Amino acid sequence: MDPLPRLRERPSDRERPSEIVQAERLKVTEVFLSLQGESRSVGWPTVFIRLTGCPLRCRYCDSAYAFHGGEWRSIPELVDQARAFGVRHVCVTGGEPLAQRRCLALLAALCDAGFEVSLETSGALDVAAVDARVSRVLDLKTPGSGEAQRNRLDNLPLLSAKDQVKFVLCDRADYDWARAMLADHRLAERCEVLFSPSFGQLAPRDLADWIVADRLPVRFQLQLHKQLWGDEPGR
Ligand code: SF4
C-alpha cells in the first residue's frame, strides 16, 4: 500500500466565491504533526487539527489552553496545511471540535482530500451528522472526570464498527462504572472499546490487572504521547 495518501487537487481559493471561503472559517488553536497517541490508529504519524473551545471542564483536562483564543482559519487553508505534512492520517480534536458547527464541513473536506480522518469528541454533542467516512472516537466521561452528566447517550446507538468508545479512568469507581456502561449499552458489540488510565491518577498496572481478571472485551491503552512527551502542547 502507498504509505502516503493519494490526495486530490482542489480548485484554488481564487476560483471560489469569497463568501463561501469566509463561511467555512473555524477557530483553530494549533495544527501540528505528531504520533497518534491513542485509539485504533495509535502510533501512526498524524496531523492534528485542534479546534478552539469546549463546553466541558473535565478535572483532568490537558487541553485547557484550547478553551480560548485561537485563530480563524478557512477550511481550504486547513486542508492545504494538512496536505503539506505528507502523511495519511488526520485527527480533528479539541477542545470539543463539534462545538463549532463548521467542524462537519472540515471533516468532509478532509475526507474528500483523501485522508484517513478521525474525530476525537467528548460525546456530549450529537455525532449523527459526522461524515460516514470519519472514524468517530467518543470519549465517554466517567464520574471521576466531573462531567459524566454531559454524556449524550443518544449517540451510542449510532456507533458502528468504524467507531470507537474511549473511557479515561481515574480510579476503581470509574472502572466499575465503565464496566456497567459496557454491559448496559452492549458497547463491545457496536464498536471497539478502549480503557485507558488517567495519566498520573490510576496506576496502569492496576487497570491492566482488572481488565484481565474480568476478561473484559476492551482494549487497554496507555496514552503514548504522554509517555513520550508528557503534557507538552503541540506534541
Ligand atoms: S472534553 Fe476534552 S477538552 Fe473539553 S474539558 Fe474535557 S478533556 Fe478538556
Boltz pocket constraint, residues with backbone or C-beta under 6 A from the ligand:
constraints:
  - pocket:
      binder: B
      contacts: [[A, 54], [A, 55], [A, 56], [A, 57], [A, 58], [A, 60], [A, 61], [A, 62], [A, 63], [A, 64], [A, 94], [A, 95], [A, 96], [A, 122]]
      max_distance: 6.0
